[in-house]
Amino acid sequence: MEEVVLSYGSLTPEVPLGPFESSPVRVWSAPGKTAKLHAAEHCSRLRAGRVTSGELPLRSVIERMCPQCATYGSWGRPGTGLGLFLDALTGPGLLHELASYGEADEDTFTDDEVKQAAALLLRAPHDGQEDLDDEDDDWRAGQEAAQVRTSVFGQWRSAAASLHRAHRLLALFPWLKSWAEARMRLKADHVALLQRQAGQLVAREALIAAANVAAMETPELPAEEEVLAPLGTPTAVAGQLESLWRRWSNEAADSWEHPREFGYLAHSLIHGMGSRRKGRDAALERAQELVSSWAETVLTGAAGEQEERELLVRLPEQGLDDPPGRDEPFLARLSEWELGVLACWATAADWERLTLTLRVPETIAARLVSGPSELSCSTPEPSATEQPVAGQAPAQPVGPGVFDDTPISDRRVVTAEDLRALRTVSREADQLYLVLSVEAGPEVVPLSVLEKRVAGGARCIVIAAASDLPDALVATRREELTAAAEPEADRVWTPRVHESSNPAFGRSLGTDEGERLVVRLARGHQHPDAVLRCLVLARGVADLRDLEERFDAGGGRPVRLPFPVWDGLLAMEQLDLQPFRPITDGTRRGGSGLPLGVLARVQLYTTDAAGRFEGRAHSPACQHQSRDHGVTRYYDLVTVEQMLRAERFDPCSKCGGYATRRLSMAQVAYYRAAHQVHDLAQQVRWVVGHPDLAVDAASLLAELKGWDDTPPHDEWFDAEGGERQWCRFIRRLLLQLEGFVAER
């Protein structure tokens, strides 16, 4: 097979394109059939006076692509099937992984260098008779050997992570497997070489001794010995000895060094004593004797041959998806002891599934199976691993037609493999998606919810992601909000208006105010258009608790909305529901019994809607919560209609107890109208109840006639009964006031 030379992250004509070979790509070029094609109109290498644009099949584009765009250009729109495929190949994707860790390089140590380091690391401890110069030389040589060991283990982990990432990307696009087979064999051989080198740098007897340390019970501690009296009372000495034992056992059990190398920990027992303190040296000597006796007990228990057991070990996935420069590489959470065991006793490795087969002594096996660890251990079952599952359908490869790279009429049903590819490749996977299913119709859901539904057998198609919404939809709205802002004020939070006659009454509860806050809060932190796109789709989520912060299947990236979106979805203030409460005593503080209309189904989010828990109910933004503005599954969702009937609701005096899902324009208009009519009703009750007072009943009567002559808007009431109740209430007020005026 002819070897293919691959450059970092750039596409070459030798790469099989599978179903994406004919996918159309938007390109720019200078005039001419042989001119280079560019991924961007403003590429620095495109210097022609006249530039043409068009769409060409991906195969034709690769043969003529600009070298700079080949490495750094984005040929497929992010989130589309073609965009996922190209992102998986280029940049730090599959092509880079295939070119990495395939053979020894300048950082790889030779076998001779590894043997020399192993001879220094695994030698028996000296008897203390060497002179000082020899000790200094030995110390420097030991430090250099330890650095070799650290480097070899780091290279092994990095090479294994690269091999696993390559396997994972190839699984998404199976037509690439045969083409990449030779490179994958080279990578697997290099990982095996590094593992053998790592195993030579760790003493197996030290790992067995560490396992015995982990199994040891706390020994008898001589807290009342007179030599330890300078440390304090017997109770204080007992605590210090227990701390010394705990530190020695923890460090010795998790290290690939022999437990006898941790004798220096004895100095921690006298850490608080002055150098001239009487009895200090004797106490130190006794502490060293104790530590040595613990190590001697380990040596006695480790003597003799042990039976071996075969284990199947599943490795954690932490660090596999971290970008370059992050502090947690692959397997960083494993202890030195666990890494040493994997390197020394692994007989077979499946880096695609992150499983290693170990043949280990019984002491090692007992600790791996029983002890808390990031490793998941089990006994191999050949019958379960070698035979395919009966009736299991082959996975459908990821291709075009799932996301927004085809017309909606041509979309394919999204599968778990498609979503896995999206999660693996896309940097913008954690966003909202508009999906369509026969069972639920059109819905807006986060990726985590979509994954759960597809895994449960739901058949959905993806209409669009938040990032797919056109600029004409959000950019125009952002410009309107920016132009309408008052430059002299430019305040983030507008003051609440309490007078119902004010045109701004209720505006702080509306969706328009939410959009203004999103644009204002996103300024300087996120791009307002991107946050507005997220807000537009988030408004279609039926239950905002589905948007809670989650973690992906590997326990990695947190899935969260941009923080301004929550202010666009929720008003952190409460509705004044007095107009809709029953008429009680006819006073100015009583309700009016108006119908809720379109306000009945408005959502309210609170920590405790029914008074079930100790303490008062809070909203998401309450200072007593110490949380972000978002809601989680631990919040209660109630409607305004339910809140009116709540008898045990006990709100916090700071936040009011709940947050209100922002009102539409029709809801704000009805909320304002209900309060204006309620205020009129209170005035009428006051006038009728105090006939001796001089009041302007004529103007009040004219205002009521205006409401009686104006029919309510169609959007205010879902049912005909609500409209009749509204009209009858105004008519009764009008007749009551007219009768009062006639009597006067």
Solvent accessible surface area in square Angstrom, and as a share of the most:
residue,aa,sasa,rsa
1,M,171,0.76
2,E,151,0.68
3,E,126,0.57
4,V,35,0.20
5,V,126,0.73
6,L,19,0.09
7,S,59,0.38
8,Y,121,0.46
9,G,0,0.00
10,S,11,0.07
11,L,12,0.06
12,T,24,0.14
13,P,71,0.44
14,E,98,0.44
15,V,0,0.00
16,P,39,0.25
17,L,2,0.01
18,G,30,0.29
19,P,68,0.43
20,F,0,0.00
21,E,74,0.33
22,S,89,0.58
23,S,13,0.08
24,P,87,0.55
25,V,2,0.01
26,R,118,0.43
27,V,6,0.03
28,W,53,0.19
29,S,13,0.08
30,A,25,0.19
31,P,63,0.40
32,G,51,0.49
33,K,188,0.80
34,T,126,0.73
35,A,20,0.16
36,K,103,0.44
37,L,3,0.02
38,H,7,0.03
39,A,15,0.11
40,A,50,0.38
41,E,84,0.38
42,H,164,0.73
43,C,13,0.08
44,S,73,0.47
45,R,122,0.45
46,L,22,0.11
47,R,202,0.74
48,A,39,0.30
49,G,91,0.87
50,R,154,0.56
51,V,54,0.31
52,T,54,0.31
53,S,61,0.39
54,G,27,0.26
55,E,103,0.46
56,L,59,0.29
57,P,57,0.36
58,L,1,0.00
59,R,55,0.20
60,S,42,0.27
61,V,0,0.00
62,I,7,0.03
63,E,109,0.49
64,R,65,0.24
65,M,15,0.07
66,C,1,0.00
67,P,76,0.48
68,Q,62,0.27
69,C,8,0.05
70,A,11,0.09
71,T,44,0.25
72,Y,176,0.67
73,G,30,0.29
74,S,78,0.50
75,W,27,0.09
76,G,10,0.09
77,R,128,0.47
78,P,72,0.45
79,G,21,0.20
80,T,6,0.04
81,G,0,0.00
82,L,13,0.07
83,G,1,0.01
84,L,1,0.00
85,F,0,0.00
86,L,10,0.05
87,D,50,0.26
88,A,3,0.02
89,L,1,0.00
90,T,29,0.17
91,G,20,0.20
92,P,86,0.54
93,G,8,0.07
94,L,1,0.01
95,L,0,0.00
96,H,57,0.25
97,E,9,0.04
98,L,1,0.00
99,A,49,0.38
100,S,21,0.13
101,Y,81,0.31
102,G,14,0.13
103,E,134,0.60
104,A,63,0.49
105,D,79,0.41
106,E,159,0.71
107,D,89,0.46
108,T,20,0.12
109,F,50,0.21
110,T,80,0.46
111,D,73,0.38
112,D,93,0.48
113,E,79,0.36
114,V,0,0.00
115,K,124,0.52
116,Q,124,0.55
117,A,6,0.04
118,A,13,0.10
119,A,69,0.53
120,L,61,0.31
121,L,37,0.18
122,L,73,0.36
123,R,113,0.41
124,A,81,0.62
125,P,80,0.51
126,H,106,0.47
127,D,109,0.57
128,G,46,0.44
129,Q,151,0.67
130,E,62,0.28
131,D,84,0.44
132,L,137,0.68
133,D,104,0.54
134,D,65,0.33
135,E,63,0.28
136,D,70,0.36
137,D,83,0.43
138,D,43,0.22
139,W,164,0.57
140,R,136,0.49
141,A,28,0.22
142,G,22,0.21
143,Q,96,0.43
144,E,117,0.53
145,A,3,0.02
146,A,31,0.24
147,Q,111,0.49
148,V,23,0.13
149,R,9,0.03
150,T,78,0.45
151,S,32,0.21
152,V,0,0.00
153,F,3,0.01
154,G,27,0.26
155,Q,32,0.14
156,W,1,0.00
157,R,41,0.15
158,S,42,0.27
159,A,0,0.00
160,A,0,0.00
161,A,4,0.03
162,S,1,0.01
163,L,3,0.01
164,H,12,0.05
165,R,63,0.23
166,A,0,0.00
167,H,46,0.21
168,R,49,0.18
169,L,17,0.08
170,L,6,0.03
171,A,53,0.41
172,L,9,0.04
173,F,1,0.00
174,P,52,0.33
175,W,53,0.18
176,L,0,0.00
177,K,91,0.39
178,S,84,0.54
179,W,34,0.12
180,A,1,0.01
181,E,91,0.41
182,A,31,0.24
183,R,53,0.19
184,M,17,0.08
185,R,136,0.50
186,L,89,0.44
187,K,0,0.00
188,A,44,0.34
189,D,94,0.49
190,H,11,0.05
191,V,2,0.01
192,A,40,0.31
193,L,48,0.24
194,L,1,0.00
195,Q,23,0.10
196,R,142,0.52
197,Q,3,0.02
198,A,0,0.00
199,G,16,0.15
200,Q,73,0.32
201,L,0,0.00
202,V,4,0.02
203,A,18,0.14
204,R,118,0.43
205,E,107,0.48
206,A,3,0.02
207,L,0,0.00
208,I,29,0.15
209,A,1,0.01
210,A,0,0.00
211,A,2,0.01
212,N,26,0.13
213,V,3,0.02
214,A,51,0.39
215,A,80,0.62
216,M,47,0.21
217,E,149,0.67
218,T,81,0.47
219,P,38,0.24
220,E,163,0.73
221,L,37,0.19
222,P,25,0.16
223,A,17,0.13
224,E,148,0.66
225,E,60,0.27
226,E,154,0.69
227,V,52,0.30
228,L,0,0.00
229,A,55,0.43
230,P,36,0.22
231,L,23,0.11
232,G,37,0.36
233,T,84,0.49
234,P,74,0.47
235,T,115,0.67
236,A,44,0.34
237,V,1,0.01
238,A,38,0.30
239,G,40,0.39
240,Q,62,0.28
241,L,0,0.00
242,E,80,0.36
243,S,53,0.34
244,L,4,0.02
245,W,17,0.06
246,R,119,0.44
247,R,111,0.41
248,W,0,0.00
249,S,14,0.09
250,N,86,0.44
251,E,63,0.28
252,A,0,0.00
253,A,8,0.06
254,D,64,0.33
255,S,10,0.06
256,W,22,0.08
257,E,59,0.27
258,H,15,0.07
259,P,0,0.00
260,R,98,0.36
261,E,89,0.40
262,F,15,0.06
263,G,30,0.29
264,Y,125,0.48
265,L,3,0.02
266,A,0,0.00
267,H,89,0.40
268,S,40,0.26
269,L,8,0.04
270,I,3,0.02
271,H,160,0.72
272,G,79,0.76
273,M,21,0.09
274,G,45,0.43
275,S,95,0.61
276,R,232,0.85
277,R,119,0.44
278,K,183,0.78
279,G,28,0.27
280,R,56,0.20
281,D,103,0.53
282,A,44,0.34
283,A,0,0.00
284,L,25,0.12
285,E,101,0.45
286,R,58,0.21
287,A,0,0.00
288,Q,73,0.33
289,E,84,0.38
290,L,12,0.06
291,V,3,0.02
292,S,69,0.44
293,S,52,0.34
294,W,10,0.04
295,A,7,0.05
296,E,101,0.45
297,T,78,0.45
298,V,2,0.01
299,L,67,0.33
300,T,99,0.58
301,G,56,0.54
302,A,25,0.19
303,A,80,0.62
304,G,63,0.61
305,E,178,0.80
306,Q,57,0.25
307,E,143,0.64
308,E,90,0.40
309,R,79,0.29
310,E,70,0.31
311,L,1,0.00
312,L,46,0.23
313,V,0,0.00
314,R,92,0.33
315,L,2,0.01
316,P,16,0.10
317,E,64,0.29
318,Q,43,0.19
319,G,13,0.13
320,L,2,0.01
321,D,81,0.42
322,D,47,0.24
323,P,73,0.46
324,P,129,0.81
325,G,80,0.77
326,R,146,0.53
327,D,139,0.72
328,E,51,0.23
329,P,68,0.43
330,F,5,0.02
331,L,3,0.02
332,A,41,0.32
333,R,128,0.47
334,L,11,0.06
335,S,28,0.18
336,E,71,0.32
337,W,3,0.01
338,E,18,0.08
339,L,9,0.04
340,G,0,0.00
341,V,0,0.00
342,L,0,0.00
343,A,7,0.05
344,C,10,0.06
345,W,13,0.05
346,A,18,0.14
347,T,90,0.53
348,A,56,0.44
349,A,48,0.37
350,D,47,0.24
351,W,16,0.06
352,E,59,0.27
353,R,147,0.54
354,L,0,0.00
355,T,24,0.14
356,L,0,0.00
357,T,27,0.16
358,L,0,0.00
359,R,114,0.42
360,V,0,0.00
361,P,11,0.07
362,E,72,0.32
363,T,29,0.17
364,I,0,0.00
365,A,0,0.00
366,A,47,0.36
367,R,47,0.17
368,L,7,0.04
369,V,78,0.45
370,S,91,0.59
371,G,25,0.24
372,P,143,0.90
373,S,49,0.31
374,E,72,0.32
375,L,13,0.07
376,S,66,0.42
377,C,29,0.17
378,S,61,0.39
379,T,90,0.53
380,P,30,0.19
381,E,107,0.48
382,P,83,0.52
383,S,77,0.50
384,A,67,0.52
385,T,91,0.53
386,E,135,0.61
387,Q,123,0.55
388,P,126,0.79
389,V,106,0.61
390,A,102,0.79
391,G,88,0.84
392,Q,130,0.58
393,A,81,0.63
394,P,128,0.80
395,A,71,0.55
396,Q,85,0.38
397,P,60,0.38
398,V,1,0.00
399,G,5,0.05
400,P,42,0.26
401,G,4,0.04
402,V,0,0.00
403,F,6,0.03
404,D,23,0.12
405,D,47,0.24
406,T,36,0.21
407,P,86,0.54
408,I,92,0.47
409,S,106,0.69
410,D,89,0.46
411,R,33,0.12
412,R,66,0.24
413,V,45,0.26
414,V,3,0.02
415,T,32,0.19
416,A,40,0.31
417,E,45,0.20
418,D,1,0.00
419,L,4,0.02
420,R,120,0.44
421,A,0,0.00
422,L,4,0.02
423,R,30,0.11
424,T,35,0.20
425,V,18,0.10
426,S,11,0.07
427,R,199,0.73
428,E,92,0.41
429,A,1,0.01
430,D,43,0.22
431,Q,32,0.14
432,L,3,0.01
433,Y,6,0.02
434,L,49,0.24
435,V,2,0.01
436,L,69,0.34
437,S,13,0.08
438,V,146,0.84
439,E,132,0.59
440,A,56,0.43
441,G,19,0.18
442,P,101,0.64
443,E,43,0.19
444,V,12,0.07
445,V,7,0.04
446,P,8,0.05
447,L,1,0.00
448,S,19,0.13
449,V,17,0.10
450,L,1,0.00
451,E,50,0.22
452,K,140,0.59
453,R,83,0.30
454,V,17,0.10
455,A,84,0.65
456,G,71,0.69
457,G,58,0.56
458,A,33,0.25
459,R,156,0.57
460,C,4,0.02
461,I,32,0.16
462,V,4,0.02
463,I,33,0.17
464,A,16,0.12
465,A,8,0.07
466,A,5,0.04
467,S,51,0.33
468,D,32,0.17
469,L,24,0.12
470,P,81,0.51
471,D,88,0.45
472,A,82,0.64
473,L,96,0.48
474,V,3,0.02
475,A,20,0.15
476,T,68,0.40
477,R,66,0.24
478,R,63,0.23
479,E,97,0.43
480,E,88,0.39
481,L,21,0.10
482,T,76,0.44
483,A,88,0.68
484,A,82,0.64
485,A,41,0.32
486,E,102,0.46
487,P,121,0.76
488,E,142,0.63
489,A,42,0.33
490,D,53,0.27
491,R,128,0.47
492,V,33,0.19
493,W,142,0.50
494,T,52,0.30
495,P,88,0.56
496,R,100,0.37
497,V,40,0.23
498,H,142,0.63
499,E,119,0.53
500,S,9,0.06
501,S,91,0.59
502,N,60,0.31
503,P,116,0.73
504,A,18,0.14
505,F,14,0.06
506,G,8,0.08
507,R,136,0.50
508,S,20,0.13
509,L,3,0.01
510,G,5,0.05
511,T,28,0.16
512,D,62,0.32
513,E,14,0.06
514,G,0,0.00
515,E,20,0.09
516,R,53,0.19
517,L,3,0.01
518,V,0,0.00
519,V,11,0.06
520,R,57,0.21
521,L,31,0.15
522,A,0,0.00
523,R,112,0.41
524,G,81,0.78
525,H,137,0.61
526,Q,65,0.29
527,H,114,0.51
528,P,27,0.17
529,D,12,0.06
530,A,55,0.42
531,V,1,0.01
532,L,4,0.02
533,R,34,0.13
534,C,11,0.07
535,L,1,0.00
536,V,55,0.31
537,L,11,0.06
538,A,0,0.00
539,R,77,0.28
540,G,45,0.43
541,V,3,0.02
542,A,83,0.65
543,D,31,0.16
544,L,0,0.00
545,R,61,0.22
546,D,48,0.25
547,L,9,0.04
548,E,14,0.06
549,E,81,0.36
550,R,55,0.20
551,F,118,0.49
552,D,22,0.11
553,A,116,0.90
554,G,38,0.36
555,G,55,0.53
556,G,38,0.37
557,R,81,0.30
558,P,55,0.35
559,V,14,0.08
560,R,139,0.51
561,L,19,0.09
562,P,39,0.24
563,F,101,0.42
564,P,0,0.00
565,V,0,0.00
566,W,18,0.06
567,D,4,0.02
568,G,1,0.01
569,L,4,0.02
570,L,0,0.00
571,A,1,0.01
572,M,56,0.25
573,E,33,0.15
574,Q,34,0.15
575,L,12,0.06
576,D,64,0.33
577,L,9,0.04
578,Q,46,0.21
579,P,0,0.00
580,F,12,0.05
581,R,92,0.34
582,P,98,0.62
583,I,90,0.45
584,T,105,0.61
585,D,99,0.52
586,G,37,0.36
587,T,64,0.37
588,R,112,0.41
589,R,195,0.71
590,G,3,0.03
591,G,1,0.01
592,S,2,0.01
593,G,26,0.25
594,L,5,0.03
595,P,14,0.09
596,L,23,0.12
597,G,18,0.18
598,V,21,0.12
599,L,0,0.00
600,A,17,0.13
601,R,165,0.60
602,V,8,0.04
603,Q,36,0.16
604,L,0,0.00
605,Y,0,0.00
606,T,0,0.00
607,T,28,0.16
608,D,7,0.04
609,A,11,0.08
610,A,49,0.38
611,G,19,0.19
612,R,141,0.52
613,F,123,0.51
614,E,180,0.81
615,G,53,0.51
616,R,128,0.47
617,A,2,0.01
618,H,31,0.14
619,S,3,0.02
620,P,0,0.00
621,A,34,0.27
622,C,7,0.04
623,Q,120,0.54
624,H,104,0.46
625,Q,32,0.14
626,S,105,0.68
627,R,137,0.50
628,D,110,0.57
629,H,60,0.27
630,G,14,0.14
631,V,0,0.00
632,T,35,0.20
633,R,151,0.55
634,Y,150,0.57
635,Y,4,0.01
636,D,25,0.13
637,L,49,0.24
638,V,23,0.13
639,T,22,0.13
640,V,0,0.00
641,E,55,0.25
642,Q,83,0.37
643,M,17,0.08
644,L,43,0.21
645,R,157,0.57
646,A,40,0.31
647,E,167,0.75
648,R,166,0.61
649,F,38,0.16
650,D,64,0.33
651,P,52,0.33
652,C,5,0.03
653,S,98,0.63
654,K,137,0.58
655,C,20,0.12
656,G,22,0.21
657,G,0,0.00
658,Y,11,0.04
659,A,0,0.00
660,T,0,0.00
661,R,36,0.13
662,R,24,0.09
663,L,0,0.00
664,S,49,0.31
665,M,148,0.66
666,A,29,0.22
667,Q,36,0.16
668,V,15,0.09
669,A,34,0.27
670,Y,0,0.00
671,Y,4,0.01
672,R,55,0.20
673,A,6,0.05
674,A,0,0.00
675,H,11,0.05
676,Q,44,0.20
677,V,1,0.00
678,H,7,0.03
679,D,47,0.24
680,L,4,0.02
681,A,0,0.00
682,Q,24,0.11
683,Q,74,0.33
684,V,0,0.00
685,R,35,0.13
686,W,99,0.35
687,V,9,0.05
688,V,49,0.28
689,G,51,0.49
690,H,69,0.31
691,P,73,0.46
692,D,140,0.73
693,L,82,0.41
694,A,104,0.80
695,V,50,0.29
696,D,99,0.51
697,A,11,0.09
698,A,74,0.58
699,S,61,0.40
700,L,12,0.06
701,L,27,0.14
702,A,63,0.49
703,E,89,0.40
704,L,1,0.00
705,K,89,0.38
706,G,37,0.36
707,W,48,0.17
708,D,50,0.26
709,D,111,0.58
710,T,80,0.46
711,P,103,0.65
712,P,12,0.08
713,H,108,0.48
714,D,136,0.70
715,E,103,0.46
716,W,16,0.06
717,F,19,0.08
718,D,126,0.65
719,A,67,0.52
720,E,123,0.55
721,G,34,0.32
722,G,15,0.14
723,E,70,0.32
724,R,113,0.41
725,Q,80,0.35
726,W,3,0.01
727,C,56,0.34
728,R,144,0.52
729,F,12,0.05
730,I,3,0.02
731,R,110,0.40
732,R,141,0.52
733,L,10,0.05
734,L,4,0.02
735,L,94,0.47
736,Q,83,0.37
737,L,0,0.00
738,E,60,0.27
739,G,33,0.32
740,F,17,0.07
741,V,59,0.34
742,A,87,0.67
743,E,152,0.68
744,R,150,0.55
